[in-house]
Amino acid sequence: MKIEPTNLPNSPVQPSKLQVAKAPAAETAVTSPVQPNKDIVEISVPAQARQLQQQGQTVDQIALKLNLSAQVVNQYLGLVGQKQG
């Protein structure tokens, strides 16, 4: 970019003394990708129901914990048509 004294109204500055200020270069931050501390595994709701059953929980307890109906828990556990015990 060239600045002429005619571009500046009533400028006492001589053309040889005009300078254009440049903006400082933006610094680029170098970052590494975030590494998770642990692997996260999410198990499905039916798998959670089976796991709770293996831990000795009843169908009603599992239903309450997983916010499901007892009928759905029975389906997940393969107990459809069987009596709750």
MMTF fields as JSON, N, C-alpha, C and O atoms, coordinates in Angstrom:
{
  "mmtfVersion": "1.0.0",
  "mmtfProducer": "UNKNOWN",
  "numBonds": 339,
  "numAtoms": 340,
  "numGroups": 85,
  "numChains": 1,
  "numModels": 1,
  "chainsPerModel": [1],
  "groupsPerChain": [85],
  "chainIdList": ["A"],
  "bondAtomList": [4, 2, 8, 6, 12, 10, 16, 14, 20, 18, 24, 22, 28, 26, 32, 30, 36, 34, 40, 38, 44, 42, 48, 46, 52, 50, 56, 54, 60, 58, 64, 62, 68, 66, 72, 70, 76, 74, 80, 78, 84, 82, 88, 86, 92, 90, 96, 94, 100, 98, 104, 102, 108, 106, 112, 110, 116, 114, 120, 118, 124, 122, 128, 126, 132, 130, 136, 134, 140, 138, 144, 142, 148, 146, 152, 150, 156, 154, 160, 158, 164, 162, 168, 166, 172, 170, 176, 174, 180, 178, 184, 182, 188, 186, 192, 190, 196, 194, 200, 198, 204, 202, 208, 206, 212, 210, 216, 214, 220, 218, 224, 222, 228, 226, 232, 230, 236, 234, 240, 238, 244, 242, 248, 246, 252, 250, 256, 254, 260, 258, 264, 262, 268, 266, 272, 270, 276, 274, 280, 278, 284, 282, 288, 286, 292, 290, 296, 294, 300, 298, 304, 302, 308, 306, 312, 310, 316, 314, 320, 318, 324, 322, 328, 326, 332, 330, 336, 334],
  "bondOrderList": [1, 1, 1, 1, 1, 1, 1, 1, 1, 1, 1, 1, 1, 1, 1, 1, 1, 1, 1, 1, 1, 1, 1, 1, 1, 1, 1, 1, 1, 1, 1, 1, 1, 1, 1, 1, 1, 1, 1, 1, 1, 1, 1, 1, 1, 1, 1, 1, 1, 1, 1, 1, 1, 1, 1, 1, 1, 1, 1, 1, 1, 1, 1, 1, 1, 1, 1, 1, 1, 1, 1, 1, 1, 1, 1, 1, 1, 1, 1, 1, 1, 1, 1, 1],
  "groupList": [{"groupName": "MET", "atomNameList": ["N", "CA", "C", "O"], "elementList": ["N", "C", "C", "O"], "formalChargeList": [0, 0, 0, 0], "bondAtomList": [1, 0, 2, 1, 3, 2], "bondOrderList": [1, 1, 2], "singleLetterCode": "M", "chemCompType": "L-PEPTIDE LINKING"}, {"groupName": "LYS", "atomNameList": ["N", "CA", "C", "O"], "elementList": ["N", "C", "C", "O"], "formalChargeList": [0, 0, 0, 0], "bondAtomList": [1, 0, 2, 1, 3, 2], "bondOrderList": [1, 1, 2], "singleLetterCode": "K", "chemCompType": "L-PEPTIDE LINKING"}, {"groupName": "ILE", "atomNameList": ["N", "CA", "C", "O"], "elementList": ["N", "C", "C", "O"], "formalChargeList": [0, 0, 0, 0], "bondAtomList": [1, 0, 2, 1, 3, 2], "bondOrderList": [1, 1, 2], "singleLetterCode": "I", "chemCompType": "L-PEPTIDE LINKING"}, {"groupName": "GLU", "atomNameList": ["N", "CA", "C", "O"], "elementList": ["N", "C", "C", "O"], "formalChargeList": [0, 0, 0, 0], "bondAtomList": [1, 0, 2, 1, 3, 2], "bondOrderList": [1, 1, 2], "singleLetterCode": "E", "chemCompType": "L-PEPTIDE LINKING"}, {"groupName": "PRO", "atomNameList": ["N", "CA", "C", "O"], "elementList": ["N", "C", "C", "O"], "formalChargeList": [0, 0, 0, 0], "bondAtomList": [1, 0, 2, 1, 3, 2], "bondOrderList": [1, 1, 2], "singleLetterCode": "P", "chemCompType": "L-PEPTIDE LINKING"}, {"groupName": "THR", "atomNameList": ["N", "CA", "C", "O"], "elementList": ["N", "C", "C", "O"], "formalChargeList": [0, 0, 0, 0], "bondAtomList": [1, 0, 2, 1, 3, 2], "bondOrderList": [1, 1, 2], "singleLetterCode": "T", "chemCompType": "L-PEPTIDE LINKING"}, {"groupName": "ASN", "atomNameList": ["N", "CA", "C", "O"], "elementList": ["N", "C", "C", "O"], "formalChargeList": [0, 0, 0, 0], "bondAtomList": [1, 0, 2, 1, 3, 2], "bondOrderList": [1, 1, 2], "singleLetterCode": "N", "chemCompType": "L-PEPTIDE LINKING"}, {"groupName": "LEU", "atomNameList": ["N", "CA", "C", "O"], "elementList": ["N", "C", "C", "O"], "formalChargeList": [0, 0, 0, 0], "bondAtomList": [1, 0, 2, 1, 3, 2], "bondOrderList": [1, 1, 2], "singleLetterCode": "L", "chemCompType": "L-PEPTIDE LINKING"}, {"groupName": "SER", "atomNameList": ["N", "CA", "C", "O"], "elementList": ["N", "C", "C", "O"], "formalChargeList": [0, 0, 0, 0], "bondAtomList": [1, 0, 2, 1, 3, 2], "bondOrderList": [1, 1, 2], "singleLetterCode": "S", "chemCompType": "L-PEPTIDE LINKING"}, {"groupName": "VAL", "atomNameList": ["N", "CA", "C", "O"], "elementList": ["N", "C", "C", "O"], "formalChargeList": [0, 0, 0, 0], "bondAtomList": [1, 0, 2, 1, 3, 2], "bondOrderList": [1, 1, 2], "singleLetterCode": "V", "chemCompType": "L-PEPTIDE LINKING"}, {"groupName": "GLN", "atomNameList": ["N", "CA", "C", "O"], "elementList": ["N", "C", "C", "O"], "formalChargeList": [0, 0, 0, 0], "bondAtomList": [1, 0, 2, 1, 3, 2], "bondOrderList": [1, 1, 2], "singleLetterCode": "Q", "chemCompType": "L-PEPTIDE LINKING"}, {"groupName": "ALA", "atomNameList": ["N", "CA", "C", "O"], "elementList": ["N", "C", "C", "O"], "formalChargeList": [0, 0, 0, 0], "bondAtomList": [1, 0, 2, 1, 3, 2], "bondOrderList": [1, 1, 2], "singleLetterCode": "A", "chemCompType": "L-PEPTIDE LINKING"}, {"groupName": "ASP", "atomNameList": ["N", "CA", "C", "O"], "elementList": ["N", "C", "C", "O"], "formalChargeList": [0, 0, 0, 0], "bondAtomList": [1, 0, 2, 1, 3, 2], "bondOrderList": [1, 1, 2], "singleLetterCode": "D", "chemCompType": "L-PEPTIDE LINKING"}, {"groupName": "ARG", "atomNameList": ["N", "CA", "C", "O"], "elementList": ["N", "C", "C", "O"], "formalChargeList": [0, 0, 0, 0], "bondAtomList": [1, 0, 2, 1, 3, 2], "bondOrderList": [1, 1, 2], "singleLetterCode": "R", "chemCompType": "L-PEPTIDE LINKING"}, {"groupName": "GLY", "atomNameList": ["N", "CA", "C", "O"], "elementList": ["N", "C", "C", "O"], "formalChargeList": [0, 0, 0, 0], "bondAtomList": [1, 0, 2, 1, 3, 2], "bondOrderList": [1, 1, 2], "singleLetterCode": "G", "chemCompType": "PEPTIDE LINKING"}, {"groupName": "TYR", "atomNameList": ["N", "CA", "C", "O"], "elementList": ["N", "C", "C", "O"], "formalChargeList": [0, 0, 0, 0], "bondAtomList": [1, 0, 2, 1, 3, 2], "bondOrderList": [1, 1, 2], "singleLetterCode": "Y", "chemCompType": "L-PEPTIDE LINKING"}],
  "groupTypeList": [0, 1, 2, 3, 4, 5, 6, 7, 4, 6, 8, 4, 9, 10, 4, 8, 1, 7, 10, 9, 11, 1, 11, 4, 11, 11, 3, 5, 11, 9, 5, 8, 4, 9, 10, 4, 6, 1, 12, 2, 9, 3, 2, 8, 9, 4, 11, 10, 11, 13, 10, 7, 10, 10, 10, 14, 10, 5, 9, 12, 10, 2, 11, 7, 1, 7, 6, 7, 8, 11, 10, 9, 9, 6, 10, 15, 7, 14, 7, 9, 14, 10, 1, 10, 14],
  "groupIdList": [1, 2, 3, 4, 5, 6, 7, 8, 9, 10, 11, 12, 13, 14, 15, 16, 17, 18, 19, 20, 21, 22, 23, 24, 25, 26, 27, 28, 29, 30, 31, 32, 33, 34, 35, 36, 37, 38, 39, 40, 41, 42, 43, 44, 45, 46, 47, 48, 49, 50, 51, 52, 53, 54, 55, 56, 57, 58, 59, 60, 61, 62, 63, 64, 65, 66, 67, 68, 69, 70, 71, 72, 73, 74, 75, 76, 77, 78, 79, 80, 81, 82, 83, 84, 85],
  "secStructList": [7, 7, 7, 7, 4, 4, 4, 1, 6, 6, 7, 7, 7, 7, 4, 4, 4, 7, 7, 7, 7, 7, 7, 7, 7, 7, 7, 7, 7, 7, 7, 7, 7, 7, 7, 7, 1, 1, 7, 7, 7, 7, 7, 7, 2, 2, 2, 2, 2, 2, 2, 2, 2, 2, 6, 6, 7, 7, 2, 2, 2, 2, 2, 2, 2, 2, 6, 7, 7, 2, 2, 2, 2, 2, 2, 2, 2, 6, 7, 6, 6, 1, 7, 7, 7],
  "xCoordList": [0.84, 0.0, 0.889, 1.869, 0.535, 1.308, 0.463, -0.683, 1.028, 0.314, 0.968, 2.169, 0.154, 0.622, 0.192, -0.83, 0.965, 0.557, -0.79, -1.461, -1.193, -2.483, -3.633, -4.761, -3.349, -4.378, -4.683, -5.734, -3.781, -3.942, -4.227, -3.428, -5.339, -5.676, -4.742, -4.517, -4.206, -3.351, -2.213, -1.919, -1.583, -0.524, 0.814, 1.24, 1.486, 2.791, 3.907, 5.065, 3.583, 4.597, 5.079, 4.285, 6.366, 6.968, 6.762, 6.709, 6.643, 6.424, 7.495, 7.185, 8.725, 9.791, 9.699, 10.321, 8.938, 8.841, 7.564, 7.37, 6.691, 5.466, 5.786, 6.577, 5.177, 5.359, 3.994, 3.081, 3.893, 2.661, 2.933, 3.848, 2.142, 2.303, 1.65, 0.531, 2.346, 1.815, 1.342, 1.959, 0.244, -0.26, 0.687, 1.208, 0.912, 1.776, 1.168, -0.052, 2.023, 1.562, 0.877, 1.339, -0.212, -0.933, -0.103, 0.442, -0.023, 0.728, -0.165, -1.355, 0.409, -0.33, -0.013, 1.142, -1.028, -0.838, -0.796, -1.65, 0.18, 0.298, -0.23, 0.308, -1.281, -1.855, -1.933, -2.034, -1.885, -2.036, -3.47, -4.121, -3.964, -5.332, -5.472, -4.54, -6.648, -6.9, -7.014, -7.785, -6.248, -6.288, -7.112, -6.826, -8.13, -8.913, -8.071, -7.18, -8.37, -7.636, -7.995, -7.151, -9.227, -9.694, -10.586, -11.167, -10.682, -11.653, -13.015, -13.14, -14.024, -15.376, -16.207, -16.275, -16.831, -17.682, -19.081, -19.267, -20.049, -21.435, -22.123, -22.054, -22.79, -23.492, -24.967, -25.501, -25.609, -27.016, -27.882, -27.444, -29.104, -30.038, -30.336, -30.343, -30.583, -30.79, -29.571, -29.726, -28.374, -27.169, -27.071, -26.638, -27.474, -27.481, -28.464, -28.175, -29.627, -30.632, -30.077, -30.252, -29.416, -28.834, -27.741, -27.626, -26.956, -25.884, -26.464, -25.968, -27.497, -28.128, -28.768, -28.748, -29.333, -29.912, -28.829, -29.037, -27.677, -26.562, -26.046, -25.475, -26.249, -25.829, -26.871, -26.686, -27.967, -28.965, -30.153, -30.953, -30.292, -31.424, -32.678, -32.605, -33.82, -35.097, -35.519, -34.951, -36.537, -37.067, -37.583, -37.342, -38.287, -38.817, -37.691, -37.791, -36.639, -35.493, -34.809, -34.432, -34.657, -34.027, -34.883, -34.369, -36.193, -37.119, -37.025, -37.002, -36.972, -36.89, -35.567, -35.534, -34.483, -33.157, -32.99, -32.379, -33.528, -33.357, -34.528, -34.568, -35.485, -36.643, -37.424, -37.771, -37.688, -38.424, -39.599, -39.679, -40.501, -41.573, -41.04, -40.073, -41.682, -41.282, -41.46, -40.698, -42.473, -42.722, -41.539, -41.118, -41.01, -39.868, -38.631, -37.88, -38.422, -37.281, -37.412, -36.431, -38.616, -38.832, -38.507, -37.942, -38.862, -38.53, -37.014, -36.473, -36.327, -34.872, -34.198, -33.172, -34.784, -34.174, -34.655, -34.222, -35.543, -36.041, -37.017, -37.148, -37.704, -38.626, -40.071, -40.96, -40.331, -41.708, -42.508, -42.088, -43.664, -44.538, -44.194, -44.889, -43.146, -42.79, -43.224, -43.339, -43.46, -43.839, -42.639, -41.528, -42.882, -41.814, -41.621, -42.576, -40.399, -40.189, -39.461, -39.228],
  "yCoordList": [-1.16, 0.0, 1.228, 1.31, 2.16, 3.385, 4.542, 4.707, 5.34, 6.497, 7.743, 7.967, 8.529, 9.792, 10.908, 10.787, 11.986, 13.107, 13.679, 14.314, 13.464, 13.993, 13.205, 13.694, 11.977, 11.161, 11.665, 11.348, 12.44, 12.919, 14.409, 15.184, 14.81, 16.24, 17.055, 16.713, 18.132, 19.07, 18.379, 18.745, 17.41, 16.671, 17.37, 17.626, 17.682, 18.323, 17.311, 17.7, 16.048, 15.005, 14.948, 15.012, 14.829, 14.711, 13.293, 12.366, 13.076, 11.748, 10.742, 9.561, 11.163, 10.218, 9.735, 8.734, 10.426, 10.053, 9.287, 8.89, 9.072, 8.319, 6.839, 6.295, 6.202, 4.767, 4.136, 4.749, 2.931, 2.179, 1.182, 0.363, 1.264, 0.321, -0.997, -1.028, -2.065, -3.391, -4.014, -3.841, -4.734, -5.445, -6.596, -7.234, -6.866, -7.994, -9.3, -9.462, -10.206, -11.497, -12.251, -12.256, -12.873, -13.652, -14.87, -15.565, -15.107, -16.277, -17.505, -17.461, -18.564, -19.8, -20.714, -21.073, -21.076, -21.977, -23.408, -23.83, -24.122, -25.526, -26.353, -26.324, -27.082, -27.933, -29.354, -29.602, -30.267, -31.668, -32.076, -31.479, -33.078, -33.511, -34.007, -34.567, -33.788, -34.213, -35.732, -36.325, -36.334, -37.781, -38.119, -37.617, -38.96, -39.326, -40.15, -40.899, -39.994, -40.732, -42.208, -43.058, -42.512, -43.896, -44.146, -43.22, -45.4, -45.769, -45.822, -46.287, -45.35, -45.347, -46.331, -46.256, -47.249, -48.239, -48.088, -48.124, -47.923, -47.841, -49.125, -49.542, -49.752, -50.988, -50.685, -49.739, -51.487, -51.271, -51.511, -52.119, -51.031, -51.198, -52.681, -53.118, -53.473, -54.904, -55.564, -56.43, -55.155, -55.712, -55.277, -56.054, -54.033, -53.573, -54.398, -54.771, -54.679, -55.481, -56.876, -57.39, -57.48, -58.821, -58.774, -59.681, -57.729, -57.584, -57.443, -58.061, -56.642, -56.472, -57.776, -58.083, -58.536, -59.825, -60.773, -61.5, -60.757, -61.608, -61.199, -62.014, -59.926, -59.442, -59.748, -59.401, -60.399, -60.829, -59.905, -60.105, -58.909, -57.987, -58.618, -59.377, -58.291, -58.792, -57.965, -56.911, -58.474, -57.769, -56.391, -55.4, -56.332, -55.039, -54.063, -52.872, -54.55, -53.684, -53.175, -52.007, -54.072, -53.699, -52.656, -51.669, -52.891, -51.96, -50.575, -49.563, -50.539, -49.261, -48.56, -47.356, -49.327, -48.74, -48.213, -47.163, -48.933, -48.553, -47.726, -47.377, -47.416, -46.623, -47.286, -46.646, -48.573, -49.361, -50.03, -50.049, -50.574, -51.372, -52.781, -53.206, -53.495, -54.876, -55.738, -56.676, -55.409, -56.17, -56.035, -57.022, -54.833, -54.611, -55.333, -55.938, -55.27, -55.969, -57.461, -58.119, -58.001, -59.424, -59.761, -60.817, -58.867, -59.103, -59.105, -59.969, -58.14, -58.064, -59.302, -59.753, -59.848, -61.009, -62.333, -63.399, -62.268, -63.48, -64.211, -65.432, -63.494, -64.099, -63.882, -63.998, -63.574, -63.31, -64.586, -65.653, -64.462, -65.637, -66.427, -67.393, -66.055, -66.76, -65.919, -64.696, -66.591, -65.879, -65.218, -65.748, -64.037, -63.386, -64.164, -64.684, -64.232, -64.987, -64.279, -64.821],
  "zCoordList": [0.0, 0.0, 0.0, 0.74, -0.826, -0.934, -0.439, -0.857, 0.451, 0.979, 0.429, 0.575, -0.195, -0.754, 0.202, 0.877, 0.258, 1.101, 0.698, 1.511, -0.547, -0.985, -0.364, -0.306, 0.104, 0.745, 2.155, 2.712, 2.729, 4.097, 4.069, 3.544, 4.618, 4.582, 5.475, 6.636, 4.917, 5.648, 6.397, 7.535, 5.796, 6.462, 6.285, 5.159, 7.407, 7.299, 7.05, 6.897, 7.008, 6.869, 5.434, 4.495, 5.276, 3.96, 3.433, 4.241, 2.131, 1.574, 1.973, 2.132, 2.137, 2.466, 3.912, 4.266, 4.743, 6.149, 6.478, 7.627, 5.499, 5.755, 5.889, 5.119, 6.856, 7.053, 7.283, 7.835, 6.854, 7.063, 8.176, 8.09, 9.195, 10.313, 9.943, 9.431, 10.203, 9.928, 11.233, 12.284, 11.144, 12.318, 12.627, 11.712, 13.905, 14.246, 13.746, 13.711, 13.371, 12.877, 14.008, 15.149, 13.669, 14.678, 15.054, 14.198, 16.352, 16.808, 16.672, 16.984, 16.216, 16.055, 17.223, 17.452, 17.942, 19.076, 18.561, 17.781, 18.997, 18.615, 19.774, 20.881, 19.496, 20.535, 20.025, 18.823, 20.949, 20.564, 20.859, 21.716, 20.164, 20.413, 21.853, 22.431, 22.407, 23.779, 23.801, 23.046, 24.663, 24.811, 26.044, 27.131, 25.894, 27.068, 28.044, 27.644, 29.308, 30.329, 30.317, 30.599, 29.997, 30.018, 28.813, 28.247, 28.436, 27.418, 28.085, 29.218, 27.392, 27.931, 27.124, 25.897, 27.836, 27.189, 27.769, 28.985, 26.899, 27.33, 26.924, 25.767, 27.883, 27.55, 27.359, 27.939, 26.551, 26.229, 27.458, 28.435, 27.393, 28.506, 28.74, 29.891, 27.684, 27.942, 28.609, 29.47, 28.211, 28.83, 30.286, 31.137, 30.582, 31.971, 32.794, 33.931, 32.212, 32.918, 33.22, 34.325, 32.248, 32.472, 33.535, 34.359, 33.51, 34.495, 35.903, 36.846, 36.042, 37.353, 37.828, 39.02, 36.898, 37.264, 37.775, 38.746, 37.114, 37.548, 38.917, 39.642, 39.271, 40.582, 41.655, 42.822, 41.258, 42.231, 42.403, 43.317, 41.563, 41.685, 41.083, 40.116, 41.668, 41.152, 39.947, 39.661, 39.245, 38.078, 38.495, 37.805, 39.615, 40.078, 40.425, 40.127, 41.042, 41.369, 40.104, 40.011, 39.134, 37.861, 37.142, 36.616, 37.127, 36.467, 37.105, 36.406, 38.423, 39.124, 38.822, 38.566, 38.855, 38.636, 37.213, 37.012, 36.223, 34.824, 34.29, 33.111, 35.179, 34.801, 33.665, 32.672, 33.834, 32.857, 33.543, 34.772, 32.761, 33.339, 33.576, 32.944, 34.49, 34.766, 33.516, 33.283, 32.721, 31.486, 30.517, 29.913, 30.369, 29.471, 30.014, 29.249, 31.313, 31.914, 31.651, 31.306, 31.813, 31.533, 30.088, 29.806, 29.169, 27.758, 27.571, 26.88, 28.187, 28.061, 28.632, 28.123, 29.693, 30.35, 29.764, 30.2, 28.785, 28.17, 29.067, 28.97, 29.935, 30.882, 30.485, 31.329, 29.239, 28.778, 28.916, 28.47, 29.539, 29.708, 30.942, 31.258, 31.658, 32.892, 34.072, 33.984, 35.161, 36.379, 37.018, 36.993, 37.598, 38.366, 39.663, 40.239, 40.1, 41.334, 42.356, 43.436]
}
